Amino acid sequence: MATLSSPLRVCRGILKELRYMQGPSYKESMAYSYVMDQFRKNKVTGERYCRAQQEAHHASHTYLCLLASTRSHLVLHDLYHKKGERSPEQVAGLVGLRLPTQPGGKGWEK
């Protein structure tokens, strides 16, 4: 997290993740209300600049990172763990290898 993006981008990112998790009715959820209240409460005005706002922005950016990472983890978990037992040829292909073949062109047989 070397650079933090703008608070508006972070807010939009969090809302995008909520929409992905909860579907089109995400605006009726308590999470949506809480996120919007927090962003409105910590909005910077012309006469106010404080450390608490920076901490809130950092916490929201961290929360966005958590939501996006959790979604990516679930996608990868579904991709690699819900397919059941794989054949040795498929497992070798996942890591870019090929099984040796018998002379005469036939593969290994059980």
LOLOLO-139238 format. One line per field, with one value per residue: x, y, z of N, C-alpha, C, O in turn; residue in three letters; residue number from 1. Coordinates in Angstrom, 3 decimals. Layout:
BEGIN
n.c1 <- (X  ...)
n.c2 <- (Y  ...)
n.c3 <- (Z  ...)
ca.c1 <- (X  ...)
ca.c2 <- (Y  ...)
ca.c3 <- (Z  ...)
c.c1 <- (X  ...)
c.c2 <- (Y  ...)
c.c3 <- (Z  ...)
o.c1 <- (X  ...)
o.c2 <- (Y  ...)
o.c3 <- (Z  ...)
res <- (ALA  ...)
n <- (NUM  ...)
END
This chain:
BEGIN
n.c1 <- (0.817  1.722  0.905  -2.004  -5.199  -7.694  -10.280  -12.833  -12.507  -11.867  -14.218  -16.030  -14.879  -15.283  -18.087  -18.510  -17.500  -19.322  -21.644  -20.994  -20.944  -23.525  -25.439  -27.948  -29.526  -27.965  -27.985  -29.890  -28.768  -27.268  -24.543  -23.973  -25.236  -23.697  -21.096  -21.497  -22.307  -19.961  -18.122  -19.315  -19.212  -16.480  -15.646  -13.545  -13.472  -13.098  -12.183  -11.266  -8.830  -7.555  -5.886  -7.487  -9.157  -7.356  -6.614  -9.050  -9.351  -7.186  -7.958  -10.292  -9.235  -7.702  -9.755  -11.049  -9.036  -9.043  -11.646  -11.474  -9.351  -10.423  -12.508  -11.003  -9.622  -11.747  -12.539  -10.235  -10.159  -12.515  -11.808  -9.639  -10.270  -12.799  -13.183  -12.935  -11.364  -8.453  -6.953  -3.671  -2.472  -3.819  -3.052  -0.285  -0.324  -1.252  0.965  2.601  3.907  4.557  3.526  5.705  5.862  5.201  7.341  6.253  4.089  2.005  0.521  1.087  -0.437  -2.874)
n.c2 <- (-1.179  1.355  3.780  5.583  5.645  8.046  9.048  8.829  6.924  4.684  4.380  3.831  1.430  -0.246  -0.288  -1.559  -4.116  -4.870  -4.940  -7.047  -9.179  -9.153  -8.753  -7.107  -5.829  -4.534  -1.976  -1.808  -2.990  -3.269  -2.953  -1.304  1.077  1.661  2.007  4.222  6.159  6.387  7.357  9.806  11.044  11.365  13.108  15.480  18.911  22.369  23.823  21.925  19.642  16.782  14.319  12.116  11.814  10.948  8.520  7.175  7.022  5.376  3.049  2.420  1.904  -0.338  -2.099  -2.338  -3.654  -6.080  -7.058  -7.356  -9.188  -11.397  -12.066  -12.766  -14.954  -16.767  -17.226  -18.475  -20.695  -22.043  -22.637  -24.453  -26.392  -27.573  -29.491  -32.158  -35.409  -35.552  -36.712  -38.183  -37.069  -34.631  -33.314  -33.126  -31.457  -29.077  -27.959  -27.623  -29.838  -33.006  -36.381  -39.240  -41.286  -44.654  -46.764  -47.030  -45.403  -45.548  -44.463  -44.438  -47.129  -48.493)
n.c3 <- (0.000  -1.005  -2.200  -1.579  -2.991  -4.059  -1.722  -2.856  -4.895  -3.334  -1.882  -3.967  -4.828  -2.596  -2.571  -4.998  -4.452  -2.460  -3.995  -5.682  -3.852  -2.661  -4.612  -6.722  -4.805  -2.932  -1.893  0.082  2.251  5.542  5.610  3.404  4.218  6.494  5.411  3.700  5.586  7.127  5.233  4.619  7.097  7.522  5.582  4.012  4.475  3.428  5.653  7.386  8.283  9.342  11.367  11.967  9.770  7.831  8.953  8.831  6.064  5.427  6.814  5.398  2.868  3.458  4.145  1.679  0.270  1.689  1.050  -1.772  -1.948  -0.620  -2.345  -4.635  -3.594  -3.172  -5.817  -6.867  -5.164  -5.888  -8.505  -8.292  -6.329  -6.437  -8.362  -8.051  -8.202  -10.180  -13.218  -13.647  -15.939  -16.238  -13.878  -14.248  -16.473  -15.341  -14.114  -16.243  -17.346  -19.045  -19.082  -19.345  -22.304  -23.402  -25.383  -28.684  -28.578  -26.707  -23.670  -20.044  -18.400  -16.207)
ca.c1 <- (0.000  2.615  0.133  -3.440  -5.979  -8.596  -11.374  -13.958  -12.196  -11.959  -15.649  -16.596  -14.371  -15.987  -19.465  -18.451  -17.352  -20.612  -22.575  -20.610  -21.303  -24.932  -26.325  -28.500  -30.198  -26.949  -28.240  -30.753  -28.051  -26.702  -23.152  -24.009  -25.541  -22.556  -19.997  -21.836  -22.273  -18.566  -17.484  -19.872  -18.756  -15.052  -15.354  -12.713  -13.983  -12.040  -11.639  -10.916  -7.854  -7.098  -5.297  -8.542  -9.632  -6.339  -6.723  -10.267  -9.065  -6.308  -8.764  -11.195  -8.410  -7.374  -10.974  -11.227  -8.053  -9.543  -12.788  -11.010  -8.530  -11.327  -13.191  -10.023  -9.373  -12.876  -12.484  -9.160  -10.556  -13.476  -11.120  -8.715  -10.654  -14.134  -13.267  -12.812  -10.100  -7.943  -6.067  -2.258  -2.170  -4.332  -2.220  0.989  -0.589  -1.415  2.274  3.349  4.691  3.883  3.950  6.448  5.084  5.838  7.711  5.099  3.100  0.966  0.841  1.098  -1.730  -2.988)
ca.c2 <- (0.000  2.488  4.981  5.445  6.363  9.034  8.466  8.498  5.633  3.634  4.198  3.123  0.060  -0.991  -0.496  -2.568  -5.421  -5.176  -5.294  -8.378  -10.172  -9.147  -8.623  -5.781  -5.216  -4.188  -0.657  -1.963  -3.695  -2.478  -2.660  -0.139  2.247  1.952  2.532  5.569  7.040  6.622  8.238  11.156  11.588  11.680  13.906  16.646  20.194  23.366  24.299  20.828  18.651  16.206  12.997  11.105  11.581  10.130  7.173  6.582  6.697  4.208  1.890  2.060  1.304  -1.681  -2.898  -2.632  -4.686  -7.322  -7.537  -7.805  -10.390  -12.491  -12.472  -13.466  -16.243  -17.653  -17.610  -19.459  -21.913  -22.736  -23.113  -25.553  -27.370  -28.147  -30.302  -33.570  -36.087  -35.347  -37.757  -37.759  -36.218  -33.289  -32.725  -32.758  -30.316  -27.869  -27.369  -27.479  -31.037  -34.109  -37.695  -39.966  -42.276  -45.947  -46.941  -47.484  -44.352  -45.676  -43.861  -45.327  -47.727  -49.098)
ca.c3 <- (0.000  -1.053  -2.448  -1.365  -3.987  -3.483  -0.944  -3.732  -5.530  -2.324  -1.608  -5.124  -4.814  -1.546  -3.027  -6.058  -3.806  -1.825  -5.064  -6.140  -2.836  -2.259  -5.751  -7.010  -3.650  -1.933  -1.298  1.253  3.323  6.630  5.260  2.528  5.045  7.357  4.597  3.254  6.763  7.511  4.254  4.774  8.374  7.456  4.398  4.295  3.984  3.268  6.917  8.286  7.848  10.597  11.308  12.029  8.410  7.166  9.507  8.278  4.669  5.445  7.223  4.299  1.819  3.941  4.045  0.256  -0.056  2.272  0.265  -3.084  -1.765  -0.268  -3.574  -5.465  -2.961  -3.440  -7.229  -7.003  -4.462  -6.751  -9.694  -8.053  -5.316  -6.584  -9.567  -7.722  -8.486  -11.537  -13.727  -13.602  -17.090  -15.954  -12.832  -14.879  -17.340  -14.530  -13.824  -17.483  -17.657  -19.741  -18.613  -20.380  -23.054  -23.651  -26.788  -29.435  -28.552  -25.678  -22.372  -18.899  -18.141  -14.876)
c.c1 <- (0.863  1.859  -1.344  -4.173  -6.957  -9.714  -12.574  -13.734  -12.318  -13.424  -16.315  -16.133  -15.071  -17.419  -19.521  -18.334  -18.644  -21.644  -22.271  -21.080  -22.808  -25.908  -26.913  -29.166  -29.207  -27.217  -29.160  -30.025  -27.525  -25.261  -23.078  -24.254  -24.351  -21.410  -20.294  -21.820  -20.840  -17.876  -18.026  -19.352  -17.305  -14.665  -14.559  -13.371  -12.827  -11.415  -11.175  -9.924  -7.270  -6.572  -6.359  -9.075  -8.647  -6.386  -7.958  -10.059  -8.175  -7.090  -9.706  -10.429  -8.023  -8.576  -11.273  -10.266  -8.501  -10.685  -12.351  -10.187  -9.389  -12.054  -12.239  -9.717  -10.499  -12.892  -11.411  -9.511  -11.547  -12.791  -10.317  -9.197  -12.006  -14.269  -13.148  -11.432  -9.712  -7.049  -4.624  -1.879  -2.636  -3.477  -0.877  0.803  -0.757  -0.086  3.162  4.224  3.857  4.397  4.720  5.541  5.897  6.306  6.523  3.955  2.029  1.452  0.853  -0.311  -1.713  -3.083)
c.c2 <- (1.247  3.785  4.681  6.236  7.305  8.352  8.076  7.156  4.484  3.339  3.441  1.678  -0.805  -1.280  -1.530  -3.967  -5.832  -5.615  -6.694  -9.447  -10.282  -9.003  -7.232  -5.098  -4.802  -2.852  -0.717  -2.599  -2.730  -2.091  -1.418  1.130  2.646  2.583  3.969  6.557  7.375  7.550  9.657  11.826  12.055  12.475  15.145  17.879  21.175  23.784  23.188  19.882  18.046  14.787  11.901  10.794  10.715  8.694  6.458  6.188  5.464  2.945  1.459  1.422  -0.122  -2.604  -3.267  -3.728  -6.043  -7.895  -8.080  -9.091  -11.597  -12.995  -13.242  -14.855  -17.223  -18.117  -18.677  -20.774  -22.714  -23.342  -24.381  -26.620  -28.028  -29.008  -31.788  -34.118  -35.869  -36.509  -37.271  -36.856  -34.778  -32.585  -32.289  -31.537  -29.019  -27.172  -27.304  -28.665  -32.018  -35.407  -38.400  -40.985  -43.544  -45.981  -47.556  -46.494  -44.482  -45.038  -44.891  -45.880  -48.403  -50.588)
c.c3 <- (0.000  -1.286  -2.237  -2.435  -3.284  -2.692  -1.800  -4.432  -4.550  -2.015  -2.747  -5.176  -3.778  -1.978  -4.148  -5.470  -3.096  -2.864  -5.585  -5.148  -2.631  -3.417  -5.881  -5.816  -2.558  -1.248  -0.090  2.434  4.376  6.325  4.369  3.340  5.904  6.566  4.172  4.423  7.153  6.519  4.346  6.043  8.296  6.219  4.807  3.692  3.899  4.580  7.848  7.620  9.117  10.372  11.299  10.630  7.652  7.671  8.967  6.822  4.576  5.820  6.104  3.154  2.200  3.841  2.599  -0.185  0.483  1.444  -1.089  -2.969  -1.411  -1.501  -4.488  -4.910  -3.261  -4.898  -7.436  -6.315  -5.299  -7.967  -9.431  -7.082  -5.525  -7.831  -9.274  -8.068  -9.941  -11.934  -13.636  -14.770  -16.846  -14.904  -13.406  -15.776  -16.575  -14.263  -15.055  -17.830  -18.457  -19.154  -19.722  -21.069  -23.234  -25.103  -27.538  -29.352  -27.491  -24.381  -21.273  -18.680  -16.794  -14.986)
o.c1 <- (0.755  2.145  -1.854  -3.803  -7.024  -10.054  -13.256  -14.657  -12.822  -13.819  -17.083  -16.911  -15.413  -17.915  -20.481  -18.992  -19.022  -22.418  -23.191  -21.561  -23.323  -27.115  -26.448  -29.345  -29.574  -26.731  -29.208  -30.605  -27.362  -24.804  -22.207  -23.560  -24.035  -20.822  -19.427  -21.360  -20.538  -17.125  -17.274  -19.086  -16.939  -13.493  -14.858  -13.774  -11.698  -10.219  -10.739  -10.166  -6.573  -6.793  -6.152  -9.408  -9.058  -6.216  -7.908  -10.535  -8.399  -6.901  -9.899  -10.928  -8.018  -8.428  -11.705  -10.648  -8.351  -10.699  -12.806  -10.316  -9.106  -12.204  -12.625  -9.571  -10.239  -13.222  -11.657  -9.195  -11.426  -13.151  -10.313  -8.579  -12.320  -15.384  -13.256  -10.465  -10.550  -6.470  -4.384  -1.046  -1.942  -3.206  -0.385  1.679  -0.437  -0.021  4.342  5.207  2.635  5.564  4.437  4.578  7.128  5.733  5.884  2.927  1.194  2.638  0.653  -1.282  -0.667  -3.186)
o.c2 <- (2.091  4.791  3.648  7.369  7.342  7.201  7.097  6.350  3.418  2.178  2.508  0.791  -1.957  -2.388  -2.295  -4.898  -7.003  -6.544  -7.449  -10.503  -11.385  -9.123  -6.288  -3.880  -4.728  -2.617  0.234  -2.735  -1.535  -1.023  -0.570  2.132  3.830  3.574  4.836  7.687  8.524  8.437  10.615  13.027  13.040  12.516  15.781  17.874  20.842  24.074  23.456  19.386  18.722  14.166  10.856  9.646  9.832  7.755  5.262  5.139  4.601  1.893  0.263  0.487  -1.013  -3.774  -4.386  -4.630  -7.055  -9.093  -9.145  -9.984  -12.708  -14.202  -14.263  -15.815  -18.385  -19.269  -19.677  -21.847  -23.934  -24.433  -25.291  -27.683  -28.985  -29.227  -32.600  -33.369  -35.989  -37.192  -36.067  -35.964  -33.826  -31.391  -31.207  -30.674  -27.954  -25.944  -26.971  -28.503  -31.898  -35.515  -38.195  -41.477  -43.514  -45.304  -48.490  -46.709  -43.585  -45.076  -46.080  -45.130  -48.830  -51.277)
o.c3 <- (0.889  -0.636  -2.671  -2.742  -2.056  -2.968  -1.501  -4.549  -4.904  -1.901  -2.509  -5.529  -4.047  -1.778  -4.235  -5.935  -3.123  -2.633  -5.898  -5.559  -2.446  -3.206  -5.242  -5.836  -1.386  -0.142  0.690  3.511  4.126  6.733  4.565  3.166  6.028  7.000  4.276  4.258  7.476  6.923  4.170  6.057  8.937  5.846  5.818  2.529  4.261  4.621  8.967  6.519  9.874  9.332  10.682  10.333  6.899  6.893  8.680  6.388  3.727  5.209  5.883  2.528  1.350  3.488  2.321  -0.931  -0.203  1.161  -1.508  -3.806  -1.859  -1.689  -5.057  -5.667  -3.573  -5.180  -8.110  -6.828  -5.403  -8.409  -10.260  -7.011  -4.817  -8.304  -10.193  -8.205  -10.835  -11.089  -13.557  -14.609  -17.201  -15.025  -13.088  -15.834  -17.103  -14.194  -14.949  -18.552  -18.547  -18.777  -20.903  -20.481  -23.221  -25.957  -27.055  -29.994  -27.377  -24.051  -21.524  -18.775  -16.305  -13.971)
res <- (MET  ALA  THR  LEU  SER  SER  PRO  LEU  ARG  VAL  CYS  ARG  GLY  ILE  LEU  LYS  GLU  LEU  ARG  TYR  MET  GLN  GLY  PRO  SER  TYR  LYS  GLU  SER  MET  ALA  TYR  SER  TYR  VAL  MET  ASP  GLN  PHE  ARG  LYS  ASN  LYS  VAL  THR  GLY  GLU  ARG  TYR  CYS  ARG  ALA  GLN  GLN  GLU  ALA  HIS  HIS  ALA  SER  HIS  THR  TYR  LEU  CYS  LEU  LEU  ALA  SER  THR  ARG  SER  HIS  LEU  VAL  LEU  HIS  ASP  LEU  TYR  HIS  LYS  LYS  GLY  GLU  ARG  SER  PRO  GLU  GLN  VAL  ALA  GLY  LEU  VAL  GLY  LEU  ARG  LEU  PRO  THR  GLN  PRO  GLY  GLY  LYS  GLY  TRP  GLU  LYS)
n <- (1  2  3  4  5  6  7  8  9  10  11  12  13  14  15  16  17  18  19  20  21  22  23  24  25  26  27  28  29  30  31  32  33  34  35  36  37  38  39  40  41  42  43  44  45  46  47  48  49  50  51  52  53  54  55  56  57  58  59  60  61  62  63  64  65  66  67  68  69  70  71  72  73  74  75  76  77  78  79  80  81  82  83  84  85  86  87  88  89  90  91  92  93  94  95  96  97  98  99  100  101  102  103  104  105  106  107  108  109  110)
END
